[in-house]
Amino acid sequence: MTQVLKGVTPVGPMSGRNLLGEVTEALHKFILDGYDISEQPPRLEEDLKFVPKDREEVIYIYMYRVAQNPDLKNRRRFRQAPVFVGSDPEAGGEVYYHRPPLLLDLYYLIMVHSKFRSDAERLMGWLLLRLNEATHLIYRPRRFILPDGREVDSLGRPYDPDCSTEEDDLWMEKVSLALVDDLTVGDAINLFGLHEAPYRPFLTYRARVALDGPLVASSGGTGVRLPRAEQVRPPDGRPNIESPTGRLKAGRPHNQQTRNPPGPRPHFLRRNTDSDTED
């Protein structure tokens, strides 16, 4: 299959280039905003070998693995992006294409440190309950960067993460967080050894994100050409309906109607016919 974009303008910046760092920052903020055990919140640290010398409590948050989600993997062909700037595309509005988002799983190693083991276990219990409340670590309008550098949401408005989300056509960015069993004790010991850090009880969490790439503006739509399969005819020219074993033969029933594909209405899509198909 070949795919050609017509009337293409220069490619824009990567829309999701900062999302991985924003997920880690959102995780830090979610923990600190909910801390209510004592007046002094714990220190958040990414260096696994850091050990405080006083009674300071520490929560270690370390992203140790990034993997592509194989269950939700998309093909890389260009598709119409859910961005509507101006009027309806059929009325002359701006049309943008992009490749499907890159769906990733981010794995975090989370540990705690305190002077006394009982205090560390108390802090870990609170941490488990707090992160269980994070149904969506990030929930905001999806941000797209146009080729001219403007940041907009799916409705074409200037991007505002705090805007109203009651619009039906507003695409949202959702980053989920879940407790998973990803590291064995042996793997964790090797990881601590690489960082020259003491072994501590640990938790592993998985955050699922979708990274959007660049947008491509197009005024002429997209053309997709698929190879056409040739029909097999009997040698004597008789109609080929079925074989003696009952298997269906090549051909198309006369009463079969053309079906429209599911999904949004295509933009400037024209079906190939036998008369204009290339040899």
N, C-alpha and C positions, 0 to 999 in steps of 0.2 A: 504494500500500500504506500502510495506517495501522497504527500500533503503539501500544498503550496498556499501561502498567505499572499493575498493580493493587496496592493496599495500599502505596503508596510512602511512604517516610519521607524526611526531609531528606537532601539530597545531601552526601556527605563531601568531604574535601579532595582535591586532585589528588595521586594517588599518585606520579607521576613528576616532580613539580615541581622536584626538585633534581638530576635525573639528568645534565643537560648539564654542570653544574659538576663533578659527580663524575667524569665521563669525563675531563675535562681534568686533574683532580687525579690520577686513576689513571695517566694518561700520564706526568705528571711523576714520580710515584713509581716507575713501572716503569723509567724511564731511570736514575734515581739509584740504585735498588737493584742494578742490574746493572753499574754503572760500576766497572771494575777496571784502568784504564790507569795511573792515578797516584794518589797519596794525596789530592790536592786535586781534588774533583769539579768539573765545570764549573758555571757559574752558569746557571740557567734564567730566561729573560727573555721577557716578552710585548711589550715596547716595541721595535718594529723599528728605531727610530732610535738606540737606546742603543748607545754605543761605549765600552768600558772604556779607561782610560788606561794600564793596566799590562799585564802578560802574562796577565791572567785570560782564560780560555776561556769562551765563552758559547754556549749552545744556545737559539735562539729558537723558541718554540712559540706559534703564533698561529692561532686559529680564524677563518677568513675567510669561510666560507659554510656555511649550513644549508639543506638541500633535502629535500623529501619524496620518499621512494622510490616512483616510479610503478609499478614492477613488483610490489610487495607491498602496494599500496594496498587497503584494505578499505572496504566500505560502512559508513556511520556508524550503522546501526541498533543498538539495544540487543541485547546478547547476555548469556547467563548467564556471570558471571565465574568463573574457576577458583579460587574461594575457598570452602572448606568449613569453616564454623565450627559446632562442636557436632556433632550427629548427622547422618545422611543426610537430605537435603531431604525425601524421602518420609516420613521419620519425625518431621518437625517441626523439622529443623535450619534454620539461618539461610541465606537465599538472597539473593545479591547479583547485580545486573546492572551492566553498564558498556558503553560504546562500545568498539569494537576499538582497540587501541593505535595511536598515531600513529607510523608508521615513518619515521625520519629518517636522512639521511646527513650527518655532520659532517665538514667538510673542514678540515684543519690544514696550515698552511705551516710547515715546519721548516727552519731554517738554522743554520749554525755560524759562529763568529768566533774567530780566533786571531791572534796578532801576525804569524806567518809562514804563508804560504799552504800549505806542506807540512803544518804541524801542523793546520790547518783541514781539509785533505783526509783526514788520518789520523783525525781525530775524526768526520768524516762517514762514513767507511767503517765505523768501529765502530758508529755510530748505525744504519746500514742493517742490519747484522747483528743488533744488539740488538732493533730493532723487528720484524725478521723472526721473532723468537721469540714475539712477542705474538699467539698464536693466538686468545686471548680476553683482551682488555684488562680486562674485568670478567666474572667468573664467580661468581655468588652466588645465593642464593634470591631469588626475585622478591618485592618488598615491596609490600604493599597497605595502604592506610589506610582503616579502616572509618569510617562516618559518625559514630561516637562518638569518633573520634580515635585509637583503638588501631591500632598497627602490627603486622601479622601476615603470615605467609607463606601459601602456598596451602593448607596443612593446618590453618590456624586457630591455629597456635601463636604466641606472642609472637615478634616478628621478631628473628632472630639471624643476622647474615651469616656467622658461623663455625660454624653448626650442621652436623650430618651431612647429606650430600646423597645418602644411599643409599636414601631413600624413593622408591618408584616414582611416587607422585602429587605429588611436590614439583616445582613449576614453577620453572625456573631463569632468571635474567636473564643474557644473554650479549651482550657488546658486542665485536664483531670489529673488527680493525684491518688495513687493507690499503694497500700502496703503489700509488698511482694516478697517472696523468698527466692532471692536471686543469687546470693553468695553462700557457698558452703563455708564451714569453719576453716577448712584448709586454705581455700582461696582467700579468705579474709586475713589469715595469718601471713600469707605471702604478700598481700597488699600492704599490710602494716610493716612487714620487713623491708619492702622497697622504700617506704617512707621513713624508716627508722623510728617508728612510732610504737608505743606499748599497746598490747592487745587490750581491747575494751569490748564489752557487749555492744552489739550494733544492730541497727535496723536498716532495711533497704526499701526504698520507695521508687515507684515508677511514675513519671510524668509524661503524658502523651500530648504531642504538639503537631501542628501542621505548618510547614514552612512554605510561604508563597514566594515564587521567583519573580522575574521581571514581567511587566506587562508590555504587550506589543499592540500599538494602535493600527487599525486597519479600516479602510473605507470601502473596500471591495469584497469583503467576505473571505471565505476560505474555500478552496476547491480540493476535493478528495477524490482520487481515482482508485478504484478497486479492480483487480483482474476479473474478467468475466469468464465464467465456466462455460465450455461448449457442451451443447446437448448431443447425446448419443442417439443416432437414428438407426433403425433396422436397415439391412442392405437393400431390401426390396421396396423401401419407402413406406411400409405400413406403419400406422400409429403405434407407438411403443407405450403400452399402458402398464402391463405387469408381466412378470416372468412366470413360468410354470410352477415355481416354488412359492409364489405369492409375494415376492419382494417387489417393492415399488421401483419402477423404471424412471429414467430421466424424462423430464417433461413437466408441464405445469397444467393443472386442471383448468378447464375453461371458466369455471364458476368462481375461481379464486380471485379475490379483490386485493388491490394494493393497500397495504397497511402503513399507517403513519408511525414512525418510530416514537417511543416515549421520550419525555423530557421537554425542555423549553423549545419554543418555536425557533427553527433554524434561521440564520441570517444569510440571505442571498444564496440559498441552497437550490441547486438545479440538478435534477436526476439525469443520469446518463441514459440515453436511448440507443437502440441499435444503429440509428442513422448517423449519430454524431460520435459514436465510440471509435476510438483510434484502432487501427488494425494492429 
